[in-house]
Amino acid sequence: MRKKVFMLTIGQAPREDVAPIIDKSLGSEIELIQSGVLDDLSNEEIHAKFTSAARASSKYLLTTHLHDGTSVVMDREQLEPMLQTKIDQAEQAGFTTIWLLCTGEFPNLRAHQSVLLEPDKIITPLVKLIIGAKKLGVVVPLKEQLHTITPKFEQAGIDPVYVAASPYTDGDSRFKAAGEKLKAEKVDYILMDCMGYNEEKRSIIETVTGKPTILSNELMAKVVSEFA
């Protein structure tokens, strides 16, 4: 029998934009059950809930992909209770492994019996163990995130070079520019710190910089495959 993993996205499921990367890394022994916080909402309801006014006052912004090809920017405080409800439902349904498909920090999320795999608690320390004192470049989707993600890297003892390029709204030219900045800063490794980045975007960064570039979704899928 295939092992089941409940993958929870902060947007809409299924995540067909990144599923091929994840499926390849998970292997055939694991069945991925996808669910999204926004699954039960129409696009009109989503944009009515996550308004520009809420974003303007937000201390921590996140962005995600929608089925129609657009994206939405959301406030973490609004999102976190919705995620917790989905986690509770997954536990009640009998899932023992729950994977949060987001690299953002959610300090209040809890699972009672299940293993809750939160990328922000796994990826940053793991990268630090691997690169040591080498210089890290970090790609994030939103320029507004550049000041909010600093603490999680500081806690791991990393002082990265940050650039912003969205997997949802930016074209190749923006990624090339991000790569050029990282190249000029002479980074040794690059982390693409969002679950929405794909192999195409990684290839652009890696080609420009000539440096190893880590996809967060691929790295987490490999971790999940060992713990499921």
Disulfide bonds with the S-S distance in Angstrom:
none
